[in-house]
């Protein structure tokens, strides 16, 4: 029996795109430059420096480095020198790494949420397609029942 539908399903443009060419979640590496060698080198170097500086071990090393100049700041007897050491030496060196570590933790959590949202949306898309197929099957059953009722002698 031919399929009969009392409703014409017209998928959304985005749904058609996803069904025709399934996509994967966007990854950070997809956003990096793939062009000329200079752009690739700059990106590689920036990632290496950020990865190295963005660790708590680097924060500890920076703290130790900053503490080397603390005795001379204290010995100067000047409150301005001590405040300057705290703000310009200790805080800038240590907080730089700590902030990067925090950003990495937050970015990882955001990536997990983003991937979960992507997977949920993908599942909902497939469920919606299954609902459309189920409705078409129901339309076929209803059409069959209607044709049997119509064919019955009055």
C-alpha positions as CSV (number, residue, x, y, z in Angstrom):
1,X,0.0,0.0,0.0
2,X,1.3,3.5,-0.9
3,X,2.2,5.8,1.9
4,X,-0.5,8.3,2.7
5,X,0.0,11.4,4.7
6,X,-2.5,13.9,5.9
7,X,0.3,16.2,6.9
8,X,3.3,17.3,4.8
9,X,6.4,17.3,6.9
10,X,8.8,20.1,5.8
11,X,12.0,19.8,7.8
12,X,13.7,23.0,8.9
13,X,16.7,24.1,6.8
14,X,19.1,23.3,9.7
15,X,17.5,19.9,10.2
16,X,17.9,19.1,6.5
17,X,21.6,20.1,6.6
18,X,22.3,17.9,9.7
19,X,20.5,14.9,8.2
20,X,22.2,15.2,4.8
21,X,25.7,15.9,6.1
22,X,26.2,15.0,9.8
23,X,28.5,17.4,11.5
24,X,30.8,17.0,14.5
25,X,31.0,19.5,17.4
26,X,33.3,22.4,16.7
27,X,36.7,21.9,18.3
28,X,39.3,24.5,19.2
29,X,41.8,23.1,16.6
30,X,39.2,23.8,13.9
31,X,39.4,27.5,14.8
32,X,43.2,27.8,14.5
33,X,44.8,29.3,11.4
34,X,45.7,26.7,8.7
35,X,47.1,29.3,6.2
36,X,50.6,30.4,5.8
37,X,53.6,29.1,7.8
38,X,54.0,32.3,9.8
39,X,50.4,32.1,11.1
40,X,50.8,28.4,11.9
41,X,54.0,29.1,13.8
42,X,52.6,32.0,15.7
43,X,49.6,29.9,16.7
44,X,51.9,27.0,17.7
45,X,54.1,29.3,19.8
46,X,51.2,31.0,21.5
47,X,49.6,27.7,22.5
48,X,53.0,26.4,23.8
49,X,53.6,29.6,25.9
50,X,50.0,29.6,27.2
51,X,50.1,25.9,28.1
52,X,53.4,26.4,29.9
53,X,52.5,29.6,31.8
54,X,49.0,28.3,32.5
55,X,50.0,25.8,35.2
56,X,50.1,26.0,39.0
57,X,53.7,24.9,38.9
58,X,54.5,28.0,36.9
59,X,52.6,30.1,39.4
60,X,54.7,28.5,42.2
61,X,57.9,29.2,40.2
62,X,56.9,32.8,39.6
63,X,56.1,33.2,43.4
64,X,59.5,31.9,44.2
65,X,61.1,34.3,41.7
66,X,59.2,37.2,43.1
67,X,60.2,36.3,46.7
68,X,63.9,36.7,45.7
69,X,63.4,40.5,45.5
70,X,61.2,40.7,48.7
71,X,64.1,41.1,51.2
72,X,65.5,44.2,49.3
73,X,61.9,45.7,49.1
74,X,61.6,45.2,52.8
75,X,65.1,46.5,53.5
76,X,64.4,49.7,51.6
77,X,62.1,50.8,54.4
78,X,59.8,52.5,51.9
79,X,56.1,51.6,52.0
80,X,56.0,52.7,48.3
81,X,58.7,50.2,47.4
82,X,56.9,47.4,49.3
83,X,53.5,48.2,47.7
84,X,55.2,48.4,44.4
85,X,56.8,45.0,44.9
86,X,53.5,43.5,45.9
87,X,51.6,45.0,43.0
88,X,54.1,44.9,40.2
89,X,56.2,41.9,41.1
90,X,54.3,39.4,43.1
91,X,50.7,39.9,42.0
92,X,51.5,40.3,38.3
93,X,53.8,37.3,38.1
94,X,51.7,34.9,40.2
95,X,48.2,36.0,39.3
96,X,49.1,35.7,35.6
97,X,49.5,31.9,35.9
98,X,46.7,31.5,38.3
99,X,44.2,33.3,36.1
100,X,45.3,31.2,33.1
101,X,44.8,28.0,35.1
102,X,41.3,29.2,36.2
103,X,40.4,30.1,32.6
104,X,41.5,26.6,31.5
105,X,39.3,25.0,34.1
106,X,36.4,27.2,33.1
107,X,37.0,26.5,29.4
108,X,37.1,22.8,30.0
109,X,33.8,23.0,31.9
110,X,32.3,25.1,29.1
111,X,33.5,22.6,26.5
112,X,31.8,19.7,28.4
113,X,28.5,21.7,28.6
114,X,28.8,22.6,24.9
115,X,29.3,19.0,23.9
116,X,26.5,17.8,26.1
117,X,24.2,20.5,24.5
118,X,25.3,19.4,21.1
119,X,24.6,15.7,21.9
120,X,21.2,16.6,23.3
121,X,20.3,18.7,20.2
122,X,21.5,15.8,18.0
123,X,19.3,13.3,19.9
124,X,16.3,15.7,19.8
125,X,16.7,16.0,16.0
126,X,16.7,12.2,15.6
127,X,13.7,11.9,17.9
128,X,11.8,14.5,15.9
129,X,12.5,12.5,12.7
130,X,11.3,9.3,14.4
131,X,8.1,11.1,15.5
132,X,7.5,12.2,11.8
133,X,8.0,8.6,10.7
134,X,5.6,7.4,13.4
135,X,3.0,9.9,12.4
136,X,3.3,8.8,8.8
137,X,2.8,5.1,9.8
138,X,-0.3,6.2,11.8
139,X,-1.6,8.1,8.7
140,X,-1.2,4.9,6.7
141,X,-3.1,2.9,9.3
142,X,-5.9,5.5,9.4
143,X,-6.1,5.6,5.6
144,X,-6.4,1.8,5.5
145,X,-9.2,1.9,8.1
146,X,-11.0,4.7,6.3
147,X,-10.8,2.8,3.0
148,X,-12.2,-0.3,4.7
149,X,-15.0,1.7,6.2
150,X,-15.8,3.3,2.9
151,X,-15.7,-0.1,1.1
152,X,-18.2,-1.6,3.5
153,X,-21.7,-2.0,2.1
154,X,-24.1,0.6,3.5
